[in-house]
Amino acid sequence: MNQDNIINVELKKEEDVDILEFQFDNPVKINLNSSNNKDLKEMFEILLKELIKKKFALKLNVQNNYKTELYKDVCNEYINALNEEIKETIESDLWKEIFETEGEN
């Protein structure tokens, strides 16, 4: 997949808060130390909108001085799982049917 089809996701620390930032045109920051899921819901909404526009994959980048190994491992697995879901969605018959129908109109 070429660079245009990569959405970067950065795991970083901001003012003692662990952040997973999805770098869309308008970045979405998920506070990993909070149970508030508003940002997570927003991220999924944008993810689906972006997927309608183009095929892409997510790439995790970890801030150089980031030290929390547990979050590194969990976020790596999370991004891998999201990428697998994105791939399966794009390859699904329903997805193909939706876009074939759209192209006919």
Secondary structure, DSSP 8 states (H G I E B T S, - for coil): --GGGEEEEEEEEETTEEEEEE-SSS-EEEETT----HHHHHHHHHHHHHHHH---EEEEEE-TT---HHHHHHHHHHHHHHHHHHHHHHHSHHHHHHHHHHHH-
